[in-house]
Amino acid sequence: MQHGRTALVIKGASMFRYGVPRNLLLRILATIIFWLSIGTPLFAAGVSIRIDCGRERGDREAEERRELSGRSFSYDQKWHDGARYGHVGGRPRWDFFPWYAEGTHIPDVYRRRREGVKAYKFNLSSGGYVITLGFLERRAHCAGMREFSVSVGGKVLIKDLDVFAVAGLDRACTSRFYTRHSGGVLTLKFEGGGEFGTMVSLIEIKRRKPDRTPPVPTPGVKAIAGFGENIIIWNATDEDDIAGYFIERAKGNGRFEKLNADPLPVRMYVDRGVSPDTNYRYRIVAEDVFGNRGKPSKTASARPLNKTKLPVYELTVEKNKLRKLMINPAARVSVPAVFAHKGKRYEVKFRLRGASTRWLAKKGFKIVFPKKSTFDGRQCINLKAQLGDATLQQEKLSLDLINVTRAAASQAKYIHLRINGRFNGVYVEIEEIDEAFLKRTGRSTDGLLYRSRNFQQLQKPRSYIESFRARTAAARDREAAIAFVEFLNRATNGEFDGFVEKYFNMEQVLDYLCVLALLERTEIEAGDYFMYRSPKTGLWELLTWDNNNGNLGIRGFRRELHLEGEGSILPNSVFCVPPGNPYWHTIQTRLFYLPQFRERYFKRLRQMCGELLSPGRIKDMIENNHASIKRDVCADWHKFPSTDNGPFLQSTEVLKAWAQRRRAFINKAERKHPEKSALVVSEFLAYPQPSTENSEPRGKWIEIHNRSKKAVRLDRFYLTKNLHNYRMWRFPGELLLKPDGHLVIHADGERHDGAPSANFRLSSDGGEIGLFEIRGERMTVHDIVFYGSQNRDISYGRASSAGDKWGYFLKPTPDKRNPAKNISDHHIYGVSAEHDDSKYIISAVVLGAAGECSVSAIVKAGREYFCIKLEKVPDSRGAYRGDISLPRGVVASYYVVARTKNGITKTYPLTAPERKLRLIPDTTLESPVVINELMATNRKTVRNDRGEYGDWIELHNITDREVSTRGLCLTDDSSLLHIWMLPPDLKIPPKGYLLLWADGPSDDSGRFHTSFQLSSKGETLYLLRRNGRELYLLDKVTYPGLGDDESYARVRDGSSWCKTAKPSPDRKNSSN
């Protein structure tokens, strides 16, 4: 029967048709209105309400009623008088993770929930109802964090439910109950929940009469052998009144015994009460809400595993420490533990790792060993859970292939991890890229090594600090890295073409880009990687990192693996890409606009494809990897995407199919690659001469050239000055650019009558220009131009409009063919400042200048400015030198300017005068506070306020009066980009001491903890005073390498220094 209101309307219509008296109809309608006004339905036979909790009306991802697996789910809504149903309180919550939910065929419903709900109300008639409640835990990562109860009419249906304790993370928990209702509003009351509050993902209420029909036998029962445990999983029946399941076990051929006293609301059970090398049989018995028990299912057998062939890593950690780690996965918290391998034990610290896996059931870990106590020569190890990879091979296979090339990558191996005696899964151990890696790969540890992220939009010095984490002692001076990144971002097309080999180890970078293209990792800008600069050659290399997330174009987020499209062999800058959210890799984008590099790239890619993806090599690697982990992975019930082993067991064939498809695609795409686009940016002017009363108006403009033999309609083209906003300005639809034609677009942000006018303004300080075409779901990049600071009234463009050589035009040629020759870029390189006696010698090399240059250094010392002319060094190739004396204790800043005879000016840094270089004086100001003692490896000398041993620095007040710390700062960064300010409200007593902890950045750093660590190999430590924008040097100490619990201290608090095995933190130094 339909709901009461609908049924009565139909019935009333029939009464009119058969001549029922009108007064009777009016009485019936009055009765209906009365009952509706008090919120009581008249008819509800067969009512079924299914709510997708948290999915509110207006959700763009759903229609008003979603059809999921044949069931219709209604929107969630707030309760009000007269409503059919609704919630009281709470907030909707949806998580990107997981892509899946275990134990249900409707994962999309369980991914969303309402949290903090107080009640759900339903307007129902009298009768019996089956209530279904669906839960899935996403936020509580350990037991006891969220417990709540559910009651109806004062009767408790669920008491102190802890979904994590019952089902774990990302697994559906479905509870059903039967209740009688006397009519009116039925209220499901939610109470408790702790910090996260109550929650529910799904509610279904269906009217039912009690029956005595038992459930059908449970289908799909499987028993999986684990290490010291057996895992039993099963499928759900089509019946909608199942309350739960009982698990029965028999040892060998013995009798079955029930393992759980109450019905289990999840479809998985882990049996840890088993003995190794003993066979166990299992069967499942379902029970419905009326107490009827079905017949036992078919039996499934499993014998617990005892030994593994993989290396075993064991972690032992106190339960309260482990809880501290899991209670907030977002926090960067390390906890102490004991690591054991092959009988050897290590005191370590370990933490969660990975931006994504930390939120899933199987988490990744980083294990850090104490200084001077390495494991196989390594200071730390990374254990990756392989998010998104049902094959568990993609990252290891990628790294193994990369290591065959000149690109170099971390080594990878499979390990078997146990935590507190329990098997936690199969992990891929990834070698850390650090000094040990450099030694293994034949690279110098004196080089610059950084973990880097996005090269785009690094405008402020602080952003360089955050984006480039130093991994070697020499890398703490970030000036060379900043110069490299500014060259990538701000060098003009001509500069990049002419001087790129002064920065890159081209052969290594070529292999790096080719192998990533081979592995379908060409569209990653935000992905992590390392960059390394050799101290011998001064050239930069790129080292791949973070090769997980299913980078081989294979996905298995549901229950089966599949290949995704054909992939790409080029970055977005030269190939068509989806327009939804393109990523730009600056290095790839710029290199592929060099014709000579593209030619070398395709040749190497073709060669690499034949070598690395040859059927013999790749088949053996895939099959050997799979065979080595098959036994352990099948026992890993935490693995992605599910406990079921189906996706993993089919993975070898999918990987082989990927390799075959990739070989065919690369060979086909390489032959069809278009070398040149039809439309290009041919010239632009970003710094026009201001107009006067007697001159014509001048403005900023961009010129587009059609170098094809066909006319091109521009209605699908876009122009931008920001590659991340490629739809910034669309060409008018009526424009048609004839063959070999030119079109000038005004780019000063103003409208111009009779001429196309973009809605943006070009910057004269440097930027980028992009020309895109969008056709349906594909976007083609026709041209990208990078440029630096521009010269007044001098345009920048291609020689002959269609050429690849960029340069300057002293006489701009808008709407005309460009001259065949332009003025090449010059470039300032190798700027340095060395202290010589009482002076600083500033040196610079100017490359590619046409004729002589005027080179000078602009120096700011305190509040004074100096212009120092740099003279050309005789018989040199563009070398210039000059000297300057600095005031005592004043930290100066400077930049270099090189101007050619034709008026083209370049600066170093490229972003000057916004960014300048620092000159630290050799002399210090007199200061009441000095650096008195320091320790770089504190094992057992003194504990900090957190009860831990950490590096420390001692400051000493040498005067007889109290001294404030206002304005004082410390750093070990000679570029002075990273400075830690002391708390301004501290006081150092007369002849007193202040102990500071140099234990580096952390989430819980206190007032006395610096933002950097001391190097045990030795470095220079600076004490400075900041006064507004000026810095003054108060003290500095260059200390040698120090051993465990060895300090470097002033002798009797004086001027000379020495190592000492008798440190004296926060007290007077000894005499030796």
N, C-alpha and C positions, 0 to 999 in steps of 0.2 A: 504494500500500500504506500501511496505517496505520503509526504508530510501532511499533517492535519489541515493546514491552511489551504493548500492546493486542492486537496480532496473535497473540501466543503464548497469551494468556488465552482467546481465542476458539478457537484451535486445540486447546488442552487440553480445553475443554468438549466439543468434537466427539469426542475420543478416548474420553472416558467413555461417550459415547452409543453408540459402535460397539464397546465392549468391549475396548479396548486394555489390555494387562496393566498392573496397578497399579504394579509395580516399575519399568516403563519410564517411566511418568509421573513417579514420584518422582525418577528419575535426571534427567529433563528439567528438572523444577522445581529440583533442586539445582544444575544447570548455570546456570539463569537467575539464581538467587540469587547464585552465585559471580560471574558477570559484572556483575551490578548492583552488587555490593559493591565492585568495583574501578572502577565508574563508566564502563563501556564498553557502549554499546548494541549489540544484536545486529542489528537491522534499522533502516535509516533511508532506505530508498528513497523518493524524492520528498519528502524532508523540506523544510519551508519554515518558517523562523523569522523573524518580523518583530517588531522591538522598537521601541516608542516610548520612546526613551532619556530618562530623567529623569522619566517618569510612573510613580510608584511605587504599589504596592497601597495602597488606602485613599484615593486621590485622589478627592475628592468630585465632580470634574467628569467623571469617566469611569467606565465599567463595567469589568469585569475584562478584557474584550476589546472594543475599539472598532472599529466598522465604518466605515472611511473610504474612500470611492470604491471600494467593493467589496473592499477589502483588510482583513484582520483583523490588528490590532496588539496584541501582548502587553504586559503591564506590564513595566517594568524591575524587576530584582531583584538582590540581592547573591548572588555566587557561593558555593556550598557543595558539599561532596562529594555526588555523586548528583544534583545539579541538572542540568536540561537546558541551561540557559544562565545567565549572570549576570555582573555587573560586579565589578571589583576596584578599590576606591577611587573617589574623585570625589564630587560633590554634584549634586543636581538643580537646575536653574535654569529659571525661566519668566519671560518678559517680557510686560508688558501691550502694549507696542509691539513689533513692528508688529501691526496688525489683520490684516495680509496678509503674504504672503511671495511674492516674485516667482519665477517659473520652476518652479512646482510646483502640482499639483492637490490637494495635501494640506497646506495651510499650517498647520493646527493642530498637526501633528506637528513641523514645523520650528520652531515658536515655542518648543518645549520642548527642552531638551538636558541632557546630563550633562557637567559641566566638571571638569577635573582628574582624569579617569579614567586609571588605569594600564593596565588591560587589560579585555577582555571574553573570557569563556571559553564554549565550546560543547562539549557532549558529543555527538560525531558518530561514525558508522561510517566506514569507509574509502570513498573515492570522490572525485569531482571536484565542486567547489562554486563557484557564482557568489556573490561577496560584494558587497553594495551598502552603501555608507556615505553618509549624508546629512548635510550641514553647512549651517549658516546663521550668519553673523557678525552679532552684535548689540552687542558690547562694544568691539571694536577699530575705531576710526574712522579709522585710517590704516594704511598698509602697514608691516610689520615689527613690529607689536605682539604678534602671536600667530603663531608658526610651530611646527609639530609634525610628527612622522613616525608612520606606521603600518606595522607589520610583522607577518608571520605565519610562524612556524617559522624565524626568522632571515632571512627574505626580506623586503626592504623593498617594501611596496606603494605607499606615498606617502612622499616625502622632502621635508621642510621645506615642508609645505603652509601657505600664507598665504591663507586663505579670502577676506580682504578684497581682496588683490591680484588674486585670480582672479575673484571674483564681485562684489565690492563689499559694501555693507551691505544687509541684508534680502533677499538673493537666494539661492535654494537652489543649492547646489553638490553634485552627485551623482556619486560615483566608484564604478566597478565593476571587479572583477578576477575572474580565474579562478585557482583554486588546487587542487592535489591534496592529499588528506589520507589518512594511513595508518590512521586509526582512533584513537579515544580522545578526549582533550581537545584541541580546536583553540583556540589562544590568539591573539587580536588584541591586539598590544602597542602602546600609545600612549606616545610619548616627546616631551619638549620642551614647548612652549606658552608659555614665558616667564611674564610677570606673571599672565596670565589662565588659564594652564594649557591642557591639551588639551581637546577638546570633540567631541561627536558627537550628532546629533539622531535619527538613524534607522540601524538596522542590519537588513539582510535577508540571510539565508543560504539558498540554495536549491540542492539537489543537481541537477547537470546533467551530461550527457555532451557533449563537444565536438562541434560540427557544422560543416558548410561552407555552411550556408544564410545568404546575405547579408541584412542588414536591408532592410526596405522603404524606399522613398523617404521622406525627412523631410517631413511635412505642414506647412501653415500658414506658409510662409516669407514674411516681409515685410521690405522695406527702407525705412527712414524717413530722409528727408533731414534732416541736421543742419547746424549752422553749422561749417564746416570739418571735417565728419565725416559718416559714414553709420552708422546704427544698424540692425543686422540681428537680428530675433527670429524664432523658430520654435516649433512645438509638438513635444511628445514623441510617439513612437509607442507602441503598446501592448506592444511587446517589452520584456522584463525583463532583457536581456543587453547593452544598448547601453553601450559604454565611453565614447563621446564623439562629437564632431562635428568635421569639417573644413570650413572656410569657403573657398570658391573665388570668385575675383573676376575679372571681365573688364572692361577699359576699352573703352567703346563696343561695337563689334562684334568686338573682338579675342578672343584665346584666353583661356581661364580659367587662373588660376594659384592655387595653394594658398597661403593666408595664414598658417596655423599648422602647426607641425611636429608637435605632439602633439595627440591628441584633446582637445577642449574639454569640460569637465564641466558647463558651464552653457549655457543656451539663449538667450544674447544675445552679440553681438559688436559692438564699436565700432571702426569702421575710420577711423583718423585719417590714413592715408597717401593722401589723396585731394586732388584739385585742384578749385577752384571752377568752376562752370559746365561740368562734365564729367559725362557720364552713365556710371554704373557698373552692371554686372549681377552678381548674386550667386546662388549656389546652395550647398546644404548636402549633405554626404556623411556618413552615419552609419557608425560602425565598431563592431562588437561585441567582446566580451572574447576571442573566438577569432581575432581578426584579420580577420574577414570585413568587407568594405566594400560598402555598398549602392550602388544607383544614385543619381546626383545628383537632387536635388529639382527642382521647377519653379523657374525663375529669377524673381528680383524685382529691380527697378531703382530707383535713386535718384540724384538729382543734388544734390550738396552746396549748401547755401544760402550766400550771400555777404553780403547786406545785410539789415538789418531796418528797419522803419518805427518801431519803438519807441525811446524814449531809451535810449542805451547808457551804462551805468556800468561803468567798468573799475577793478578793484582789482589792484594789483601788490604782492605780499608775498613776502618771502624764504621759501624752503621750510622752513627750520628754525623760523621764526616761525609759519608756517601749521601745522606739525606740533604746536607748543606749544599752539595753539588747539584742535586736534582731539583731542589725546591724552587729554584729560579734559573732555568736554562739560559736566560739572556745574560746573566751576570758572568763576568770573567773572573770566576773564583777558582783557585787552586786548592787542593786538599792533600795532606800527606798520605802516603800509602807505601806498601812494600811490594816491590816488583821482583818476580822470581823467574828465572829461565835456566834450565839445565842444572838445577841445584844451587845456583848462585843468587844471592839476594842483594837488593839495592834499596836504600831509602830514597824515595822519589816524591815528586809532586805531580799530580795529574789533574787535568781539567777537561771540560767539554771543548770540542773544536767543530768548526763548520757552521756557516750561517744558517743552514737549513736542517741538517741532521740532528742538531741539538734539540729540535722540537719533535722528533719522531721517536718511536719506541726503541729502535736500534740507533744509538747515538755514537758519534765519533769521539775519539779521545786523543789528547796530546800528553805524553809522559815526558817529564823533564828530570834529568839526572843532575845531581849536585855538581858544582864546579870541581874539576880535578878528579871526577869519578864518572867516567864515560862508560857506555855500553857499546861494545864493538866499535870503539872509537868515536861514538856519536854522543852529543850532549842531550838530544831529545829524539823521540820517535813519534810519528803520526800514524794513528790507526784510523783508517777511513771505513765507514760503514757502507759506502757505495749507494748513496741516495739515487733513486731513479734507475738503477741498473739491475735488472733481474738476472742478467747473465753473470754478474760479478767478475766480468772479464774486461770490460771496456777500458777502464783506467790502466790496469796493468798491461793490457795488450798495447795501448797507446804508448805508454812509457817504454816498453820493450822495443817497439818499432822506432821511437825517437832516438833511443840510445845507439841505434845502428848508424845514425847519421852524424853530421858535425854539429847538430843543434845542441846535443847533450841534455839530459833530463835526470830526474831522480830515479833511483833504482826502486823496484817494487817487489814485494813477495807476500804470499798468503801466510796468515798465522791463525792459530786457534786461541781465542781469548777466554780466560776464566776470571770471573770476579767473585771473590769470597767463596771459591770452591765450585761455582756453578758456571756452566758453559754459557757464554754470552754471545757467541756467534763467530763466523768466519770474517776476518777483517783483512784489508790490504794495507800492509805497512809501507808507507811512503817515506823515502829518505828526505830529511830536511835539507833545504838548500842553505848551507852555511859554510863555515871555513873547512869543515871536514869534507863537504862536497867538493869545494874548490880544490883541495889536495887530491882527492880521488880522480878528478877530471883533468889534472895537470894545470890548474890555474893558480895564480899567485894569491895568497891570503892578504897581501898588501894592496890588492886592488879594491875598487869600490863596488860593494854589493848591496843592492836595495830590493826589498819587496815593494813592488809598485802596483798602482791601480790605474786610475783614469788620467790620461795625458791632457784631457781637454779642460779648459776654463780654470787653469791654476793661476789666479790673479794675485793672491796675497801670499807673503812669505809663509804664513801659518799653514796654508793649504799644502805647501810643498812638504812641510814637516809631517803632516798627517798622511799624505799620499805616498811618501817614500820612507820606509822604515829601514834604517841602517842595519846591516848584518855583519859588517866588519868594522874594525877600529878606525880604519882610514875613512870609512864612509860617513863618519860623524860630521865631517866637513862637507856640506851638501852643495857647495858652490858649483862643482863640475856637473853634478846631476841637474841642478837648476838650469845651467847654461845649455845642457843637452835638451832638456824639455822645452826651454824657450826657443831653441833652434827649430824643434819640431812644430811648435805652435805658431811662431811669429816670423820665421824666415820666409821671405818671398819665394815664389816658385823658382825664380832665377837663382837665388841664393841656394836653395835646397838642391837644385840640379847641379850647381857648380861645386858645392863644398860638402855634399853628403858623405863622401868617402873620407873626409877628415873626422867624422864622428862615428861611423859604423864599421864594424867588421863585416863587410858585405857578404862574404861567403857563409859565415855562420848565420847571419840574419836571413839569407836566402834559404838555407836549409830549414831554419825555424818556421818561416812562413809556408814553405812548400809542404812540410810534414803536417802542419796544422790544417792546411787545405786538404791534404790527403785524408785526414781524419775528420773532416767536416767541422772544423772549428774556426771558420773564417769570419764569423759575424759576432765576435766577442770583443767588446770594448771595456766592459766593467769587470771582466774576469781578471783574476790575479796572475801576475807573472813577475819574474825577477829580471833585473837588468844589472849587468856587470861590466866594469871598465878595467881593462888590463893596464897595469902600471908601466908595462914595457911599450905597448903600442899607443896607449891613450884612446883606444877604440872601444866602443860599446857593443855588448852582445845581449841577446834576449834569451831568457831561460824559461821554459814553460812550467806552469804550476796549476794545480787545481784542474785536473783532466777528468773529473767525474761528471755527474749529471747526465750520463748517457750520451756522450759526445759523438758516437758513431752513427747517429741518426736512427737509433733503435730505441723504441719506447715500449714500456710494459706497465703502464700505470693502472691498468685494469687486471684482467686475468690472462691475457695472452700478449705475446710479443709481436710487433709489426715494424716494418721499415717505413720511415717517413720521407716521402718524396724522393727526389734525386740528389738533393743537396746542392752545393755550389763549389766552385774551385777558386773563386776570387772574392775579395772583399767587396763590400757594398759600393765602393766608389767606381767600379768598372763593370758591375754586373747588375742585372735586374733583381730587385729584392722586394719582399712584401712591404707595403707602405705603412702598415699598422704602427710599428715601433722599431725603425731601423737603428742599429748600433754602428758607431763609427770607431774604427781602430785607426788612430791618427797615423801611426807608423805605416800600416798597410796602405792607407789612403794616399799618403804622400809618395811612397815608393812606387806605387803602380801608375803614377802619372809620369814616371820616367821611362820613356820608350826603351832605352837600353836595358833597364832592369826587367821590364816585362818579357823581353826576348830571353834573357837568362832564366827567368822564372819558369817559363813554359818548357824550356829545354830540361831544366833540373826536375820539374814536376813529372814530366814524362819518364825520365830516367828513374826517379824514385818510385813511381808507380810500378814499373816493371820489377824493381828490386824488392821492395817491401811487401807488395801485394801479390807476388807470384803465387800461383796455386799451391805449390809444394810448401813454401815457407809458411804462409798464413794458415794453411790447413793443419800443419803440425803444431803450430803455436796454439791454435784454438783448442785442438783435441787434447794436447798435453795439459793445458791450464785446466780444462774441464775435468779431466780424469783425476788431477791432483786434489781437487776440492770437492768432488761429487759427494763423497760419503759424509763429509762434515756439513756441507751446505744443506743437504737433505734433512739433517738434524737441527738446523738453525731455524727455529720457529719465529725468530724476530726479523727474518730477512724480508727484503722488498720484493714484490709488493704484497705477498701473503704467505701464510704457513704452507699452503699448497705448493708442492714441488713442480707442478706442471710447467710454468713459465721457464724455470731454470733448466729442466730436462730437455726442453726443445731449443735451448739457446745456441747449441753448437751449430745446428743447421741454419738458424737465423744469422749468425755471425758469418758463416761461409757465404750465405746469399748476399750479405752486405758487401763482402770483399769482391765478389763477382760483379755485383751491380756497380760498385765504385770504380773498378777498373774500366768497365764499359763506358761509364759516364765521363770519366776524365778524358779518355781517348776521343770521345765524340765531342765534348765541349771544347777541348783544346783546339780542334780543327775549325770549329764554328765561331771562335771568339772574335767579336768585332774589335778592330784595332782603333777606329776613330768614330766619334759621334758626329752627327750632322751639324748640330748647333754647339757653339762654344762661346765662352766669354772671351772677347778678343782684346778689349782695352777698357780701362776705367780711370776715373779721376776722383780721388777722395779728399784732396786738400786744395781747393780752388783759391785763386787770388781774390780777395774781397773786391766787389765792384765799387767803382767811384762814380761821380756825377758824369764824367766824360767817357766812361767805359761801358761796354755791353754787360748785362747781367751774367754772372758766372755761377755755376752750381756743380754739385756732385752728380756724376752720371756713370752708367755702365753700358758698354756697347756689346751687343750680341751679333755674331756672324754666322751665316749659313754657308758652310763650306761644301755643301752637296750640290748636285746638278738638278735638284728638284725643289719646288717651292714647299714650304713647311707651314702648316697651320699651327698657331700658337695657343689655341684654346685649352690644351691639356698641359701646358708648361707652367712651371712655378719658378720664382726667383727668391732667394733668401740671403740674409747675412748671418744666419745661424743654422748650422747643419742639423741641429736637434729640433728645429722648427721649419721643416722644408716646405710647408704650405704658407709661408709668410705673405707672399704676394703672387696672385695669379694673373697671367697675361690676359688682356681683353680678348674676348672670343672672336672679334672681327679681324684681328691682325693676321696677316699672311706675309711671311718673309720669303722673298724671291731668291732664286739661286745666286750664290755669291753676293748676297745682299747683307746690309748692315742695319741694325735697329738700335737707337739710343734710348735708354730708359733713365729718367731722372731719379736720382737716389738721394735726395736731400730732405725727404719727408714732407714735401710740399707739392701741391697740385700745379701742373703747368698746362695751360690751354693748348689743345691741339697736339699734345705729345704724351706718350705713356709715362706715368709717374708712379713709382713704387711707394709703398706705405712705410718705408723704413729709410734710415739715414746712415750712410757709410761712415765708419769711424776713420779718422786720419791717423790714429795711433796703431792701426793694425787690426786685422780680422780675417774674415773668410767670406767668399761668395759662392753660392751653389745654384746650379741650374738643373732642374728636375723635370721629368715628364711622368705623369701618372695615367695609366690606362687600366681601368678596372681594378684588379687586385695586384697589379704589378707596378713597381716604380723603377724607372731607369734614370740613372745619374749620368747626365750628359757632360757636366763639367764642374770642377771644384777648383777654386783659386784661393790660395793662402797668401797673405801679404803682411808686411811689417809697417813700421812708421813711414808715412809718405812725405814727400817733399812738395813744397808749395808750388802749385800750378805746373807740376810735372806729372804726366800720366804714366801708367804702367800697362804694358800690353805685349801681345805676341808679335814677333817679326812677321810681316806680310799677312797679318790677320789670322791666317790658318796654321802658322807654324807652331812648333813646340818650344821655341826659344823665347823666353820672357826677358824683358828689359824695360828701360825708361825711354820716354819720348819727351824731349825738351819742348817740342811743339805738338800738343795733343791733336789727334785726328779723329774727332767724333764723326760718325756716319760716313767715314771714308776708309779706303783700304790703308792699312798701316804701312809705314816705310819698311823696306826689306832689311834694314839694319836698325837695331836699337842699342842703347847703352847698357852694358852688362852690369849686374850687381857686383859690388865689392863687399867684403865681409871681414869683420874684426874677429880675430881668433887668438887664443893663447894669452889672454890678459893675466898678468900676475903682478904681485907687489912683494918685494923682498927687502928685509931690513939690512942696512949696511951702515955700520957705525951709528951716527946720529940721524941718518936719513933713510927714507924709503925710496927704492928704485922701482918705478912703475914701467912695465914692459907690455908691449902689444905687437901683434902681427896683423897687417892689413893685406888681405889676399884679393886678387882679381881687380885691383884698381887700375883704371885707364890713366896712366901718368902719375905724377906726384900727388900726394895727399897732404892736407893739413891735419895733423893729429894732435889732440890735446886731452888732458885729464881734468875734469871738473871735480874739485875736492871741497867737501864741507867739513870743517873742523870746529866743533862747538857751534857758534852762530856766525862764523866767518866762512866765506867762499874764496877759493883760489882756482885760477886757471893756469895749469902747468902745461907748457908746450913740450911735446915729445918729439925728439929729433930722430931722424932716420939713422939707423946703424949702418956704417959704411960696409959695402960688399955683402949686404944681407938681402934676403928675399922678403921685403916688406916689413922688416923689424924696426920698431921705434922704441925709444927709451927716454925717461925723464925722471927727476928726483924731487922730493919735497921733504921738509922737516916739519914735524908735528909738535904742537904744544904738549907739555908734560901731562901725561895721564888722560888726554882727550882721545876718545875713540872717534876716528874720522870715517867718512863715507865718500865714495868717488865713483865716477863712470868715465868712459873713454868715448870721444867723438872723432870720427874721421870724415872729412869733407873733401870731395874731389873738386877739380877746377871748374867742372860744369855744374856745380851746385848740388850734387847728390850727397846726402848726409846719412851716415850709419852710426849707430851707437852700440856700445857693449856695457852692460847687458842690453839685449834687444828691447827690453821693456823700460830702459832708462828714459827719463829720470825717475819713473815710478819706483824702480828697484835699483839700488846701488850696492856696490861692494864695500866691505868693511876693512879699515886699517886699524889694527890694535897696536897701540904704542908700546915701545919697549920699556918705558919708564912709567911708574905709578904715582898717583897722588898720595900725599900723606893721609893715613886713615887710622882712626882709633880701633878699627876692627880688622883682623887679619885671619888668613887661613892658617890654622895651627897644627892640625893633624888630620890624617885620612886613612881609611882602610877599605880596600877594594874586594877582599874576600873574607868576610866575617863568618867563621864557622862556630866559634864558641866563646868569643870575647865578651859580647854584651848583647842583650836582647832589646828589641824596640818596644814601643807601647802596645804592639799586637802580640808580643811574646815570641817574635821571630828574630832570626839573625839576618841582618842585612848590611850592605855597604853603609859607611857613615863618614861624615865630614864634621870636623870640630872647628868652630870659629872662636877667636879669643879677643876680648876687650883688653887692650894693653894700657888703658888709661886708668886714672883713679876716680873716674866719674861714670855714672850710668849712661849707656848708649842705646839709642833706639835703632831698630832694624828697618825703619821706614826708608824706602828707596833702594835697599840692598837687593842684589840678585846674584845668582850663581849659574854657571854654565860650563859645559865641557865642549861646546860647539864653537870652533874658531871662526865660523861665519857669523856667529851671534844671531842666528835666526831663531834658535831655540833657547830661551832664557827663562829661568825659574825665579819668580819674585818671592822673597821671604815675606811672611805675614807682617804687615806694617805695625802691628800693635805690640810686638815683643820688645822686651828690654833685656839687655845684657848687663849684669851688675859689674861694678868696678873690679878689674882684674879677673872677671868671670868668664865662663865658657858657655857656648850654645852648641848642642849636639844635634845634627840634622841627619836624616836617614836617606841615603842616595840609593833607594831601591826601585826607582823607575816608576813609570805610569801604571796605575791600577785603578779599579773602580772604587776602592775604599781608601785612597790616599788621604792622609791626614795633614794637619797644619805643618808638621815637622818632617814631611816626606817630600823629597824633590821629585821632579818629573823626569829625571834621567838616572842612569846607573853609572858607576865607575867601572872602568875597564881594568882588569887585573894585569893586562899587558903594558899598562902605562899610557898616559896622555897628559894634556894640560888642562888645569882647572882654573877658572877665572872668577874673581870676586869683583863685581861692578856696582856702581851707583847710578840709578836712573834719575834724571832731573828733566821732566817733560819728555822731549824727544831726544835729548842728549844723553850719552853714556860716558862714564868716566871709569877708568881702570884703577881699582884700589889695591888689588893684590893678584898674583898669579903664581902657580907652582906647576912645574913639569916633573912628574914623578915617574920612576922606572917601573918595571914589572914587579909585582908583589905576590908573595906566597900566601898560603892560608894563615889567617890571624896575624899577618905581618902588617905593620902600619908604617906610614911615612910621616915623620914628625919633625918639627923645629927642635933643635937642641936647646934645652932649658928655655923654651918659649922665645928663642932668639931668632937670628937671621939665617943661620945655616940649617941644613936639613940632612936627615939620614934615615935609613931603614932601621926598624927596631922590632924585636920579638917580644918586647914588653910594652904593649900599647897602654895609653893612659887616657881613655875617653872621659871627657867632662872633668878633667883634673889636670894638675901641673905635669908637664912632660919631664921625663927622666933626662939624665945628662948624656946617655949613650944611645 
